[in-house]
Amino acid sequence: MHDALPAEVLVVAAPSQDGRASRLVERIEERGLRVKRWPAEEDPADPARSLTRASKGTAAIVLLVDRTFAAGKIGAPEELVPALAKLSDKLLIVAVDRPALAPLVDLRADVLPLRGGLSELDEGAARDVERQVVHELAAEVDASHEPQRTGAFDEYRLLFDSTERLVERRRGTTQTFLTVNAGLSAVVAFLIKDLALTGARLAFVTIPLFLIGMLACRLWKRTILQYEALVDWRYRQLRRMERRRFVGSYRLFTREWEGLYAPRAKKRFGFSELEATVPTTFLTLYALGLLFALASLAGLLDRLLP
């Protein structure tokens, strides 16, 4: 063990949450951590720049979200959310009113309580959540211990291996759906080119195929997004383990995230987003084919074409 300076925590809360924020600050300081509050009275008119400046040097950020935040009383959400996105890896959100989380859903930060909001809990349960927040912060920013190489590393390696298998399953799912859609496209091409079906006969045969293709594409995209969220959550836990359990180590996944995947001013086109465009493209083609088949069945094409 070695002594280390206490890390710094930033508590972001509107004046409406002053009482809860003050209790939280007091409990954090009891754990030997230094705390700052935002916003402060001397903050300038630009809240996003002020928040970014206040967060520099902090190891963790706690955001108390209530209707005041959603209403833009401490800065418009469209201004603050981009600033918070750059800090999402050290952001802990405390949901006071659950509906107020809507502007923050894309941040993928940890949220407490896990279900509902503090406004839905009784006083005792709400205090338990506050204690849990302090515990999470202490575990997140405490740098007073040496790297652990035994049980924690085994758990870290198990989580990494299972995450890699999850990534492979996602790739396999994409390959399967690509094969299905390629097969459907080949069948439609065979019906048109080789069997030379036309008119109502072609429409009756292709309409079910287009509907099946559209349903498959919807399921494909939904599966990709679910895998993306699950993989992202697992990698976030790996980075948290690096910060909590292996202080002083190289922190490979943390460095990778900061260098390649952390939000930037200019949005990058990630692999998952690129992957999600493929089922959208197929879905559009199937929808156009369905419209064409329905128009042919209704005789609209005969009226439009000479």
N, C-alpha and C positions, 0 to 999 in steps of 0.2 A: 504494500500500500504506500501511496505517497500523497502529500497534501497538494491540492490544486485550488486555484481561485474559483469561487463559485461562478457558475455560468449565469447568463442573464436571460430573463424571460420577459417578453412583451405581452401585456394584457391589453387587448383591443376591446373597448366596450363603450357604448353610448352612455350619456348621463342617466338615462332611464335605468341602467343596470349598475349604477354606482354602488349601491349597497352590496350586491352580490360580488362585484369586482373587488371591492375593498376587503371583503372576507377572504376572497381568493388570494389577493396580494398578501394578506397577513399570514395565511397558511403557507404560502410559498416561501415567504421570508423566514418562517419558523424552520423550514428545511435547509436554511443556509444559502438560499439562492437570491440573487439580486433581481429586482423587478422594476419595470418601467410601465407606465400607463400611456395609452394613446386613445383618443386625442388629448392633447394638453391645451391649455388656454392660449399659449403663445404660438400654437401651430398656425402656419400661413393658410391662405385661402385655398391653395391647391392640396386637397386631401391625399390624392394618390402619391404625389411627390413627398408629402410629409410622412405618410405611412412607410414608404420605401426607405426614407432617411432614418426614421425611428427604428426600423427593423434591422439596420446594419449592426453587426456585432452580437445579435441575439442568437441564442441557441435554440429557442423554441418560442412559438407564438400561440397565444390563446385568444380565440375570437368568440365573444359572446354575441350570439345572433338572436335578435328579437325583431319585432315589427319596425322598430326605429331604424335598424339597418336596412330592412327592405324598403322603407320609405325614403331612404337617402338622407336621413337627418345628420349623419356624420360623414357625408360624402355619397354621391350617387353610386349605386352598385356597379354601373357600367364603367365607372372610374376606378373603384377599389378592387373589383374582381381581377382585372389584369395584373395589378400589383400583387395581389394575394396569390395569383397563379404561379408567380416566380418564387414564392415562398412556400408552396404547397407541401414540400417534403418535410418541413418543420412546423407545420400548422396543425393545431388541434382546435376543432370547432365544438363549442358547447351550444347546443340548440336550446334556446329558451322557448321560442315559439317555432314549432316544426315547419309551418308554412313559409316562414321567413328564409328557409334554406334554399328556396327555389333558385335564386341567382347564383348559388354556390355549388350546384350539383356537378359541374364539370371539373371542380378542383380536385376531386378524389382524395380529399384529406380525411383524417380520422374524425369521427363525429361521436360525441357523447351528449346525452344518453343514446344508446344504440337504437331504441325504439321510442317514438314520441318526442316530447320536449319537456323541459323542466316545468313548464306551466301545467302539464298534465299529471305531475307527480305531487304527492303530499310533501310537507316540509321535511320530514325525516328522510325520504327517498332523495329529495333534491340535495340535501346536505351530503348524503352518501355519494352522489355524483360529483359534488365539489371535491370531496376527499379523494375520489378516484382520479379526478383531473390532476390534483397535486401529486398523487402517486405516479401517474404517467409522466408528468413533467420531470419529477426527480429522477426517474429511471432514464428519461431521454437525455438529460443534460448533465448528469452526474459524471464527472471525469476523474473521480477520486479513487478509481480502482484500476488494477493492472489488467491487461488482456487475459481472458479466460480461454484455455485451450482444451478443455476436457469435454464435459457433457454438453456445454453450450455449442461447441464446434460441431459435435455430432448432430445436434438438432439443426444447426445451420446447414450442414451438408445434406441432411435428409430433406430439408425444405427446398434447397437448390435442386436436388435431383428430381423431386416430385414436380417442381415448377418446369424443369426442362421437359419432362414427360408430358406435361400439360401443353406446352408449346408444340410438341410433336403431334399431339392429338388434334390441336387446332389446324395444323398444316394438313394432317390426314383428312380432316373434315372438309377442308377446302378442296382437296384433290378429289374426294368422293363426289361432292356436288358439281365440280367441273366436269367429271365424267358423266354424271347424270344429264347435265344440260347439253353436253356435246352429243350424247345419245339422242336426246329429244330433237335437237337441231338436225341430226342426220336423218331421223325418221321423217320429219317434215319435208326435208329436201328430197328424200326418196319418194314421198307421196306426190310431190309436185313434178319432179323431173322424170322419174322412171315409170311411175304408174300413170302419169299425165292426168291426174284427177283435176277437175275444174268445177266451178259453180257450186251448187248446193252440196254435191257429193264431197268435194274438197272441204267445204266449210264444216259439214257434220263430222268429218274425221279429225280435222285439225283443232277445232274449238276445245275438245277435252284435253288435247295435248298442250295447248297454250295455257289452259287453266292449271293443269298439273305443273307446268313449268313456272308459272307465277307463284303458286303455292310453295314450290321447292325453293325459289329465290327468296321469298319472305323468310322461310325457315333458315336458309343459308345465312342471310344477313344477321338475323337475330342470334344465331349460334356464334357467329364471328364476334359480335358485340359482347355477348356473355363471356366468351373466352377472353376477350380483351380486358374486360373488367376484372376477371378472376386472376389473370396473369399479372395485371398491374398491381392488384392488392398483394399478391405474393411477393413480388419484387420490392414493394414498399416495406414489407415485413423483413425482408433480407437486409435492406438498408438500415432499418431500425435496429436489427440485431448487431450490425456492424458498429453503429454509433453507441449502443448500450453495452454490448458484451465484449467487443474487441477494440476498446479504446487504445489508440496508438498503433493499430494495424494499418495496412495499406488501404483498406476499405474499397475494394475493387468495384462493387456495384454502385456505391455512392459516387465514386469518381466517374464511372461510366454514365450515370444518370446526369450528373452535373455537366459533363462534357458533350453529351449527345442528345439527351431527351428532356432536360429541364426547359420549361417554357422560355421562349425568347421574344424579343420585340417583334421580329418577323416570324410568323408561324411557319413551322416546318411540316412537310407532308409525310406523316409517319406511315410505317408499313401496314398497320392495322387499318388506317383510313384508306390506303390504296387497295388493300384487300377487300374492303367493304364496297368499293366502287364496282367490283366485278359482278356481284349479284344484282346490283342496281342496274347495270348495263343490260344484263340478260332480262331482267324484269321489264325494262322499257321495251326491249325488242319483242318480248312475248305480248305485251299490252298492245303494241302496234299491230302485231300479227292477228291478235284477237279482234281488234277493231276492223281490220281488213276483212277477216272472215265473216264477221257479223254484217258488214256492209255488203259483202257479196251475197250472203244469204237473204238479205232484205231486198236485193235487186238494185241497190243504190249505185253500184259500180256500172251496171248496164246503162243507167241513165246518165252517168257522168262521162263514161267513155264512149266514143263514137263507134 
